[in-house]
Structures are given as structure tokens and as C-alpha cells.
Amino acid sequence: MAEHHSVIIVGAGLSGLYCAWQLQQRQQDVIILDSRDRTGGRILCADYNNTCRFDMGPAWIWPHLQPRLQQLISQLKLNVFKQFTAGDLLYEKSPSAIERYSDQSSHGYSYRIAGGCQSLIDALQSTIDTPCIQLNTHVQSINQKGLSIDAQHDGKKVTYSADKIILALPPRITQQNITIEPGLSKHIIETWRAIPTWMSGHSKMVFIYAEPFWRDQNLSGEVFSHHGPLAEIYDGSPADEKYYALTSFVGLSAQQRQQMKRDQLVAACMAQLKRLFGDESQRILDIKIKDWSQDKNTATAIDLTSPAQHPHYADDMPRGFWDNKLILAGSEVAREHGGYLEGALESADEALSLC
Ligand SMILES: Cc1cc2nc3c(=O)[nH]c(=O)nc-3n(C[C@H](O)[C@H](O)[C@H](O)COP(=O)(O)OP(=O)(O)OC[C@H]3O[C@@H](n4cnc5c(N)ncnc54)[C@H](O)[C@@H]3O)c2cc1C
């Protein structure tokens, strides 16, 4: 017998959790299903020494451009702090040509959430009745008849039914991994497949230190490199500065990274840090790596090639199907802020307006 709920939300990332919170405030009976063993989706922090958290997914917010996020952060009473940018930026043209520029930071208006973006998820989750979050529950198919969902939970098949279903996950993941019966039109399926999941092909590395030695050299920690393997580096130190970090995006393609052993990658990165910041950069406490292209809950085979620029997500694709019983949310369906945290909230607001 299927377990029935008024609304089933597929995906416990920011958009799914936000929808659940809002629907529970309307006294709706909601359940969230997520295939991972944690909430947050692309929001993920790595812990160091049970003391500090470092953002392995999103890190930056721009409160002056992101009204929903700003409001949520203030409702949840979270603190934000300004990205550290004082000092010179380095531009690595080649290993023998490293140029230094003052007042060139690209993060002048970037803020971060104290405790990492994970604090946003922790605080949001604390507002939701926890039993409604079902983790390790991989949705496999959705059937219009009876509005039912088949999922795998700990290796067993489970079935749910609902009055409404919100798909709070990237459309490309839905298209690739979830069977929808009866099938949607070829145009919709192709559209979903074509929408890139923002940052899904990328890999982040965090180099943790006891001291911010780069600041003593009047360096901001910010680097752009044409040589790599790290393409972009910035000062990713947490707000309380109990430890410090250089956080980076790996410039190698997902295919190149797959062919490299972890030790090889780390050795090449350490050599680059030595070129850029000198011997002190080798006094590393720990290195955290998250390659999103290898995470099947975020990336598909098509995502191994990342878009060169932030895609234009706005379009006239419908957000509701089957008389608005099947509704889309998720950052990639936001009309204005697609791909960003603000987009996850924007898409959730539109989905809620269809509930
Ligand atoms: C490396 C990186 C850096 C980023 N930097 C920034 C930044 O600085 N600023 C910014 O604004 N944004 C940034 N982003 C984007 C931001 O993380 C996303 O916009 C936002 O987190 C998306 O939230 P979401 O709820 O829409 O989707 P997701 O967080 O992707 O949530 C979808 C959920 O669906 C679940 N799921 C998938 N398949 C199934 C299934 N079959 N059954 C059940 N559950 C399923 C997943 O486990 C996941 O929890 C970054 C992303 C990455 C990866």
C-alpha cells in the first residue's frame, strides 16, 4: 500500500527544504525524498578538526543582488562576513611568468555565511519537522496514475502517492534518472536534457593552514592561472579564523581529473602553490577535495563538459504539468537567478505559487 502525502518533494537541497518549510507553515502534510544520506544537495561543507567548516560547494552570496537569500538569512538569524580580499592578486601566465596586481579583486562584493553555507541548511532544516525528510531514498519513477512515486530505500522498493509532487532537483538529473509515465513531450525532454546543471562538472580543493602566510606577503590569496592545475584560488578562511584556507577550483577537465590519481593531482597543486606563495605554502594541515562531476546525484555524463560561462536559464518552459500536479523547482528552472542559491529560492517561490 502506498504511503500518501499531500505534497511529495523530490530533493532535499535548498529549493526542496525551502518548499517544505513554507508548505508546513501552511499546515500541509509534506514529505521530502532524497537519494543522498544527507540534506543540502550541492551545499556541502568539509569539516576540519571538528572546529571549522569549509565550503566544498557554493560559498559566495551577493546580498545586494539576492533579496530572497538576504531575507532568509536574516529570518534564520545567520551571520555573513565579507570575503577577505586585501592585498595583491596573482596572475599566473606560465610557471615562469607570475604577475602581481593591486586592487584587482573580483570578490569585492562577495560575502560568505559564517559556519559555511551548511549553516543555511542546518538552520532551515531545524524549522522543518524532521520525520518528513526521508534520506537514502532514490526516486526511480513517477506515474501520473494515482500520482505515485516508486523509489529505492536501503535496497528495498517503496511506493508513495500524493496530491502534488514537486521536483526540486536539476531537470537534467530528472531527465536522465527518473522515468515519468506517461512520458512528457519530446520537446520537454530535450529541453530538460539541454539545461546544464550549474557547476556540476567542477572540482573544488581546499588547502588548510594554521596561519594565513599569504596575507603577510600582502597577497589576498586570489589567483587566476592559465597554467594550473588550479585555475582560480581565493582566501577561503572561515569567519572565526581558527584555521585558514586557500580554496580553489581545479582547471583540469572532468575527463583529465578522472585519469589522474589523487596523489598526482595533489603533487601538481602543491608545486603550483610553491610557485605562487613560496615555501610556507607547503606547511599544509589538510587538503579537502570534492569532485562534483563524479557525484551521480548532481552530475550526469553530459555534465563532464562544463559551460564556459554562466548559462542563460530563463525560458518559457512550463513549470507545471498534469494540471499542476507535477511541479518543477530547483535553481536551474529559476527565471532570473538560475544556477545560484538565490535561484533555488526563486524557483521554490514559483513552485509554491502552483501548489
Ligand atoms: C562547486 C560549486 C560551487 C558553487 N558556487 C556557488 C556560489 O558561490 N554561489 C551560488 O549562489 N551558487 C553556487 N553554486 C550553485 C548552488 O550550489 C546551487 O544553485 C544550489 O545549491 C541548488 O540547490 P537546488 O535545491 O536547486 O539543487 P540541489 O542542491 O542540486 O538539490 C537537488 C537534490 O536532489 C537530490 N536528488 C537527485 N536525484 C534524486 C533522485 N533520483 N531521487 C531523490 N533525490 C534526488 C540530490 O541528492 C539533491 O539533494 C555552486 C555549486 C557548486 C557545485
Ligand as a Chemical Component Dictionary entry (heavy atoms), coordinates in Angstrom:
data_LIG
# 
_chem_comp.id                   LIG 
_chem_comp.type                 NON-POLYMER 
_chem_comp.pdbx_formal_charge   0 
_chem_comp.three_letter_code    LIG 
# 
loop_
_chem_comp_atom.comp_id 
_chem_comp_atom.atom_id 
_chem_comp_atom.alt_atom_id 
_chem_comp_atom.type_symbol 
_chem_comp_atom.charge 
_chem_comp_atom.model_Cartn_x 
_chem_comp_atom.model_Cartn_y 
_chem_comp_atom.model_Cartn_z 
_chem_comp_atom.pdbx_ordinal 
LIG C1  C1  C 0 31.266 23.761 -6.706 1  
LIG C2  C2  C 0 30.024 24.617 -6.670 2  
LIG C3  C3  C 0 30.156 25.976 -6.413 3  
LIG C4  C4  C 0 29.012 26.793 -6.390 4  
LIG N1  N1  N 0 29.158 28.107 -6.046 5  
LIG C5  C5  C 0 28.061 28.881 -5.870 6  
LIG C6  C6  C 0 28.183 30.166 -5.272 7  
LIG O1  O1  O 0 29.279 30.587 -4.869 8  
LIG N2  N2  N 0 27.044 30.922 -5.143 9  
LIG C7  C7  C 0 25.804 30.464 -5.551 10 
LIG O2  O2  O 0 24.818 31.204 -5.412 11 
LIG N3  N3  N 0 25.674 29.207 -6.076 12 
LIG C8  C8  C 0 26.748 28.413 -6.226 13 
LIG N4  N4  N 0 26.607 27.118 -6.662 14 
LIG C9  C9  C 0 25.258 26.649 -7.075 15 
LIG C10 C10 C 0 24.361 26.256 -5.862 16 
LIG O3  O3  O 0 25.018 25.280 -5.123 17 
LIG C11 C11 C 0 23.032 25.726 -6.391 18 
LIG O4  O4  O 0 22.372 26.731 -7.147 19 
LIG C12 C12 C 0 22.032 25.302 -5.282 20 
LIG O5  O5  O 0 22.668 24.666 -4.211 21 
LIG C13 C13 C 0 20.982 24.389 -5.940 22 
LIG O6  O6  O 0 20.024 23.960 -4.989 23 
LIG P1  P1  P 0 18.819 23.045 -5.522 24 
LIG O7  O7  O 0 17.968 22.737 -4.345 25 
LIG O8  O8  O 0 18.173 23.704 -6.680 26 
LIG O9  O9  O 0 19.510 21.716 -6.116 27 
LIG P2  P2  P 0 20.471 20.635 -5.434 28 
LIG O10 O10 O 0 21.250 21.244 -4.328 29 
LIG O11 O11 O 0 21.225 20.000 -6.552 30 
LIG O12 O12 O 0 19.465 19.586 -4.784 31 
LIG C14 C14 C 0 18.864 18.538 -5.512 32 
LIG C15 C15 C 0 18.664 17.339 -4.590 33 
LIG O13 O13 O 0 18.034 16.289 -5.317 34 
LIG C16 C16 C 0 18.570 15.052 -4.880 35 
LIG N5  N5  N 0 18.329 14.016 -5.907 36 
LIG C17 C17 C 0 18.931 13.881 -7.115 37 
LIG N6  N6  N 0 18.422 12.811 -7.773 38 
LIG C18 C18 C 0 17.477 12.266 -6.951 39 
LIG C19 C19 C 0 16.594 11.141 -7.058 40 
LIG N7  N7  N 0 16.546 10.380 -8.164 41 
LIG N8  N8  N 0 15.788 10.842 -6.004 42 
LIG C20 C20 C 0 15.800 11.618 -4.872 43 
LIG N9  N9  N 0 16.607 12.697 -4.724 44 
LIG C21 C21 C 0 17.427 13.022 -5.756 45 
LIG C22 C22 C 0 20.048 15.347 -4.655 46 
LIG O14 O14 O 0 20.643 14.405 -3.771 47 
LIG C23 C23 C 0 19.980 16.772 -4.062 48 
LIG O15 O15 O 0 19.974 16.743 -2.640 49 
LIG C24 C24 C 0 27.725 26.253 -6.677 50 
LIG C25 C25 C 0 27.595 24.878 -6.916 51 
LIG C26 C26 C 0 28.733 24.067 -6.896 52 
LIG C27 C27 C 0 28.579 22.575 -7.127 53 
# 
loop_
_chem_comp_bond.comp_id 
_chem_comp_bond.atom_id_1 
_chem_comp_bond.atom_id_2 
_chem_comp_bond.value_order 
_chem_comp_bond.pdbx_ordinal 
LIG C1  C2  SING 1  
LIG C2  C3  SING 2  
LIG C2  C26 DOUB 3  
LIG C3  C4  DOUB 4  
LIG C4  N1  SING 5  
LIG C4  C24 SING 6  
LIG N1  C5  DOUB 7  
LIG C5  C6  SING 8  
LIG C5  C8  SING 9  
LIG C6  O1  DOUB 10 
LIG C6  N2  SING 11 
LIG N2  C7  SING 12 
LIG C7  O2  DOUB 13 
LIG C7  N3  SING 14 
LIG N3  C8  DOUB 15 
LIG C8  N4  SING 16 
LIG N4  C9  SING 17 
LIG N4  C24 SING 18 
LIG C9  C10 SING 19 
LIG C10 O3  SING 20 
LIG C10 C11 SING 21 
LIG C11 O4  SING 22 
LIG C11 C12 SING 23 
LIG C12 O5  SING 24 
LIG C12 C13 SING 25 
LIG C13 O6  SING 26 
LIG O6  P1  SING 27 
LIG P1  O7  DOUB 28 
LIG P1  O8  SING 29 
LIG P1  O9  SING 30 
LIG O9  P2  SING 31 
LIG P2  O10 DOUB 32 
LIG P2  O11 SING 33 
LIG P2  O12 SING 34 
LIG O12 C14 SING 35 
LIG C14 C15 SING 36 
LIG C15 O13 SING 37 
LIG C15 C23 SING 38 
LIG O13 C16 SING 39 
LIG C16 N5  SING 40 
LIG C16 C22 SING 41 
LIG N5  C17 SING 42 
LIG N5  C21 SING 43 
LIG C17 N6  DOUB 44 
LIG N6  C18 SING 45 
LIG C18 C19 SING 46 
LIG C18 C21 DOUB 47 
LIG C19 N7  SING 48 
LIG C19 N8  DOUB 49 
LIG N8  C20 SING 50 
LIG C20 N9  DOUB 51 
LIG N9  C21 SING 52 
LIG C22 O14 SING 53 
LIG C22 C23 SING 54 
LIG C23 O15 SING 55 
LIG C24 C25 DOUB 56 
LIG C25 C26 SING 57 
LIG C26 C27 SING 58 
# 
